[in-house]
Amino acid sequence: MDLKKLVEPESIAVIGVSLTNPFNPANIIYSKNHYHYKARTYGVNPNGGSIYGQKIYTSITEIPDKIDLAVLAIRAELVPAALRECISKGVAGAIIISGGFAEAGRKDLQDEVVKISREHDFPVIGPNCIGIYSHPLIDTSFAQNERLIYTRRGNVSLISQSGGILLDLIIKLTQEGVGIARTVSVGNKAVVDEVELLKYFKNDNRTKVIGMYLEGFNAERGRLFIEEADKLNKPVVMFKSGKTPSGLKAVSSHTASIAGDYMVFSEVLKGSRAMEVETVGEFVSFCEAFSYYPKTAINNNICVISVSGGHGAMAADCCYTAGLNNVAIPSADQDKLRSLLSKNIQAIASLSNPLDLTGSTGDDDIYVTTKFFMDKDYVDCIVLLLLPYVPHLSSDIGARIAQLVMEYKKPIITYMPHVDKYGIFVDGFEANGIPVAHSVSGAITMAKGLARRRL
Amino acid sequence: MKPEVKNILNNSVKSGWVLEPLAKEIIKSYGLAASKFVWAKTMEEVLQGAKKVGYPLVAKIVSEKIIHKSDVGGVVVGVRDNNQMLEVFEKFSKLDGFDGVLLDEMLSGSEVIFGSKNDAQFGVVVMIGIGGTAVEVYKDVALRMAPVTKEIAVAALHSLKGIKLLQGYRGKEVVNLEKLAQAVVKFSDMAYDLKDEVESMDLNPVMCNKDKATVADARIILKTK
């Protein structure tokens, strides 16, 4: 199925706009898209009329424009007839926002939607979803703009089986400085599911990373998903819920009794290029790491450079738990490095990994030390733990360090406390292509992500 | 699927699973090594068979009614001689649905389990685990979609916590991981080939030593149609 016009429409029709209730989901979707997004937006209500001074059409067929996407927010029983009208109009695809299908015991209605869709090769997202966010073209979620946050433009696209979780993930990623490309809430995924979307995102130039919230695949679609994910040269990060066994079935083989649904899921993912994460925090860190380094996979040898012994010790513990190796630094290299350091710290810096350059350090020593290890094959990734309280640290440090990433093609991950006050330090890194975590464990989790990745 | 395999499966539809000696024929036809065995139904056959397999041996009940043999005392390990063999035969012949005795070669080595099942989301998957009967307690297993390549089989084996037990941990015999991985590949091909007929399988244990991986017991559960 071709999803391009559905995800990147130039024109949309919102079916179900109310003439009396401004909080009707269709009205919120209509006005948000009409006023704030680029796609030409039309409202449909069988009674016609107008709202906010705009003409409301009695039927999609009456709209004097080509329509790429229809957004249906009407009672479930009315959906099949509306879909047929969309097809006769030549619409490229539909999003069914409405609930009241399989999730509410009306599998028959959902089956009818599937039948219509398959007969006409007409892609349908949903039902029971918040649809698509694809800046600057559309946002079909029925939350008013003032209830949402401004997102950063970026390269991470999301697929979610829950609309509520999707909006939460967008907020968490944005807070962490991760930019969003597009998001799709698949709801009941009667027609378009994760497999179809992975095929679309494979060819979407804006998408470099795919993050997913999943409860479960439809029957037999897990296998196809894994096959697609293994062919994809973009990282797929997945958070799954519904891990609790749903009661014991009587089974006559050991295998069936040991290998419950979640164990199979988790194990099969381990054998694929898609990456399952355990927590939402890990989800955000992995997405952030790949957002900055979408084509990077590393071995697990990490070098931690800190300006505080405590931060280094915490990072070492996190590395150990994450299965990363705090690489040992040969004593000859320690001596060599020491000779390159400034008099401020030459006698006091601790140069075994994790390195502690101390609070007396400054930009030059951090740069020299980082450069030294960028050039060493035994280091796969450098984690810089920086604190804005260090007097000699300047806001130029991010831009200087970023030059090293460009020169040596080796990833660097930074930790810096994230509060507005230190924004100028954080921006120095992020604006120059280096991710900044707001916790030490977040920084190490990013390195873990890069080490988990298989190209 | 080879015709003889199809034939065995067709004849097993009624009970819903494949008797162990027949299951071993199936796995051998897919190129997996199985323990030397004889299916003997009379006292004479038992004594002749025991001579062929050699003492000490393992005696197992063959019965369509008994899928979990150990639960009913249907497995005797280390049968020493003809006298004990005849005692075992006497005892087994009283068990429900008695259809003979499987005389099985005693194997030494580390115990590994191979399994397969049909998963609703991922289709047929294979499982490998370490630890014999303890596998259900520790759940130290890896699962992958069948069929698997050699590379995937090796990576799956190395994802097991217990892999050290197969690599000569504290003086234990080192297992031939190359042969073990080859066996996993063959088993996964078999599971994939049989996916429309078979619900789940256990090859448990597969006895692994420095030379090879040999299937000592096989259970094949058919799909209910």
Interface residues (C-beta under 8 A of the other chain):
Chain A: G216 F217 N218 A219 E220 R221 G222 R223 I226 V251 S252 S253 H254 T255 A256 S257 I258 A259 D261 M263 V264 F265 E267 V268 K270 G271
Chain B: W17 I67 H68 I113 G115 S116 K117 D119 A120 Q121 F122 G123 V125 M127 G129 V135 E136 K139 V141 A142 L143 R144 M145 V148 I152 A155 A156 S159 E199 S200 M201 D202 N204 R219 I221
